[in-house]
């Protein structure tokens, strides 16, 4: 589960608390903790586990006891998002990564023109997963091996993915 999915779960968690669905909130906070720990997001996992424990012990009508724990989880998520954005900003400054991201979008546009419009189908055609392709489209680094594979699959010349601008051709 990627950070954006953890954030989606956190929004659902906040809604559950707001609506008084404490059992659902406990389940969501435990799910966030499990997933965050599995993806080495320890501060988020710790905050979610603390919130879960407090929710289990809190009187269902009292919102004062869980508020600091929910704030702690929100702060941990905000910090993780800020770190991710800083990484994305560094990648944006790398001309090779900037070129690869632009070329990847160009390839996907070509594939759409060829009738392959669904992201999952495009990912399969590029021999990757939809989740991985989506992550690259959202700023994740495009690895060298993947760039070379795309060039080979789409009959582009070697290092075409690394070139900025509109230099076309195989």
Backbone torsions as a table, in degrees:
resi	resn	phi	psi	omega
1	UNK	NA	128.2	-179.4
2	UNK	-83.7	169.6	-177.1
3	UNK	-56.6	-41.9	-178.4
4	UNK	-63.6	-31.1	176.8
5	UNK	-72.0	-37.0	175.8
6	UNK	-62.5	-41.8	178.6
7	UNK	-63.2	-41.0	176.4
8	UNK	-59.5	-43.2	177.6
9	UNK	-63.1	-36.9	179.8
10	UNK	-66.3	-37.9	176.0
11	UNK	-63.4	-43.9	177.6
12	UNK	-62.6	-38.2	177.8
13	UNK	-61.1	-48.1	179.6
14	UNK	-61.4	-40.1	177.7
15	UNK	-64.4	-41.0	179.0
16	UNK	-62.3	-42.6	178.6
17	UNK	-64.2	-46.0	-178.3
18	UNK	-59.7	-36.2	-179.6
19	UNK	-87.2	0.7	178.6
20	UNK	79.2	15.0	178.9
21	UNK	-90.3	72.5	-171.7
22	UNK	-65.8	-40.6	179.5
23	UNK	-60.4	-41.7	177.1
24	UNK	-65.9	-38.4	178.7
25	UNK	-63.8	-41.0	177.5
26	UNK	-61.1	-46.0	179.4
27	UNK	-60.2	-45.4	-179.7
28	UNK	-65.3	-41.5	-179.6
29	UNK	-67.0	-36.0	176.6
30	UNK	-68.0	-38.0	177.5
31	UNK	-64.6	-43.4	177.6
32	UNK	-60.2	-45.3	-178.9
33	UNK	-60.9	-44.8	-179.0
34	UNK	-62.4	-47.7	-178.0
35	UNK	-68.3	-41.6	-179.6
36	UNK	-64.1	-40.9	179.5
37	UNK	-65.8	-39.4	179.8
38	UNK	-64.9	-30.2	180.0
39	UNK	-101.2	20.7	175.1
40	UNK	60.8	31.5	174.3
41	UNK	-101.2	72.5	-169.2
42	UNK	-63.2	-42.3	-177.7
43	UNK	-63.5	-38.0	177.5
44	UNK	-67.8	-44.2	-179.7
45	UNK	-60.3	-45.9	-180.0
46	UNK	-61.7	-43.6	-179.8
47	UNK	-65.2	-41.2	179.7
48	UNK	-66.5	-40.1	178.1
49	UNK	-64.8	-40.0	178.6
50	UNK	-63.9	-43.8	178.8
51	UNK	-62.0	-43.0	179.0
52	UNK	-59.1	-45.3	-179.9
53	UNK	-62.7	-43.1	-179.7
54	UNK	-66.4	-41.5	179.8
55	UNK	-62.6	-37.9	179.3
56	UNK	-64.2	-32.4	-175.9
57	UNK	-94.5	-13.1	-173.8
58	UNK	-80.6	142.6	171.2
59	UNK	-62.0	130.1	-173.4
60	UNK	-59.2	-20.9	179.6
61	UNK	-91.8	-7.7	-175.3
62	UNK	-101.1	125.2	178.5
63	UNK	-104.1	-8.0	-176.8
64	UNK	-69.9	-33.6	-175.5
65	UNK	-70.9	-36.1	-175.6
66	UNK	-90.3	-12.8	-175.8
67	UNK	-57.9	-47.8	178.3
68	UNK	-61.7	-36.6	179.8
69	UNK	-68.5	-39.0	177.6
70	UNK	-66.0	-39.1	177.2
71	UNK	-63.0	-42.0	177.8
72	UNK	-60.6	-43.3	177.7
73	UNK	-63.0	-44.2	178.8
74	UNK	-60.8	-41.3	178.6
75	UNK	-64.4	-41.3	178.9
76	UNK	-63.7	-40.8	177.8
77	UNK	-65.6	-43.6	-179.8
78	UNK	-61.4	-41.5	178.7
79	UNK	-63.6	-42.7	178.9
80	UNK	-64.5	-39.8	178.8
81	UNK	-66.1	-41.8	178.6
82	UNK	-62.3	-41.0	178.0
83	UNK	-63.6	-42.3	179.8
84	UNK	-63.9	-43.0	179.5
85	UNK	-64.2	-37.2	177.9
86	UNK	-63.4	-40.2	177.7
87	UNK	-65.1	-43.7	179.0
88	UNK	-61.8	-40.1	178.8
89	UNK	-63.1	-40.2	178.3
90	UNK	-63.8	-40.4	179.1
91	UNK	-64.3	-36.8	-179.2
92	UNK	-63.6	-27.7	179.5
93	UNK	-80.3	-19.1	179.9
94	UNK	-77.4	115.1	-175.7
95	UNK	-61.8	-34.0	179.5
96	UNK	-67.7	-44.3	178.6
97	UNK	-65.9	-39.6	177.8
98	UNK	-60.2	-42.8	178.8
99	UNK	-65.5	-44.2	-178.8
100	UNK	-62.8	-40.1	178.5
101	UNK	-65.1	-41.8	178.4
102	UNK	-64.7	-44.2	180.0
103	UNK	-65.6	-36.9	178.4
104	UNK	-62.0	-43.5	177.2
105	UNK	-63.7	-38.0	177.6
106	UNK	-62.2	-45.0	178.7
107	UNK	-60.9	-44.1	-179.8
108	UNK	-65.6	-34.8	174.7
109	UNK	-64.5	-42.3	176.2
110	UNK	-59.8	-43.6	-179.2
111	UNK	-64.3	-38.1	176.6
112	UNK	-62.2	-41.3	176.4
113	UNK	-63.0	-27.8	177.8
114	UNK	-84.8	0.5	178.6
115	UNK	95.8	1.4	177.3
116	UNK	-98.1	92.7	-170.4
117	UNK	-103.9	-28.2	-177.6
118	UNK	-76.1	138.0	-178.8
119	UNK	-57.7	-40.9	179.0
120	UNK	-61.8	-42.1	178.7
121	UNK	-67.6	-39.3	177.5
122	UNK	-63.5	-42.6	179.3
123	UNK	-61.2	-46.1	179.1
124	UNK	-61.1	-40.8	179.1
125	UNK	-64.5	-28.6	178.5
126	UNK	-95.2	8.9	177.0
127	UNK	58.5	47.1	175.4
128	UNK	-143.1	-179.5	178.0
129	UNK	-93.8	156.5	176.6
130	UNK	-61.1	-38.0	-179.8
131	UNK	-64.4	-43.5	179.7
132	UNK	-66.6	-43.8	178.8
133	UNK	-62.2	-44.8	178.2
134	UNK	-59.6	-42.1	179.5
135	UNK	-62.8	-41.2	178.5
136	UNK	-66.6	-38.3	178.0
137	UNK	-65.8	-22.4	-180.0
138	UNK	-101.8	22.6	171.0
139	UNK	109.2	-8.3	177.9
140	UNK	-64.8	146.8	-179.9
141	UNK	-57.6	136.3	175.8
142	UNK	-91.4	110.9	-176.2
143	UNK	-66.7	153.9	178.8
144	UNK	-55.5	-48.9	-176.7
145	UNK	-59.6	-41.8	179.0
146	UNK	-65.6	-42.2	179.5
147	UNK	-59.9	-43.3	179.0
148	UNK	-66.0	-38.6	179.5
149	UNK	-63.7	-43.7	178.5
150	UNK	-60.9	-44.1	179.1
151	UNK	-59.0	-43.5	-178.9
152	UNK	-66.7	-47.6	-177.9
153	UNK	-62.1	-41.5	-175.6
154	UNK	-93.3	10.7	176.3
155	UNK	58.4	45.7	176.3
156	UNK	-104.6	156.5	178.0
157	UNK	-69.0	155.7	-179.8
158	UNK	-59.9	136.1	-179.6
159	UNK	72.9	9.7	174.6
160	UNK	-57.8	-38.6	-179.5
161	UNK	-63.5	-23.7	-176.1
162	UNK	-88.0	-6.8	-174.6
163	UNK	-93.5	131.7	174.0
164	UNK	-84.6	157.3	175.6
165	UNK	95.3	-167.2	-173.8
166	UNK	-109.3	40.7	176.6
167	UNK	-77.9	99.1	-176.8
168	UNK	-91.9	-179.0	176.2
169	UNK	111.7	161.2	-178.4
170	UNK	-73.4	NA	NA
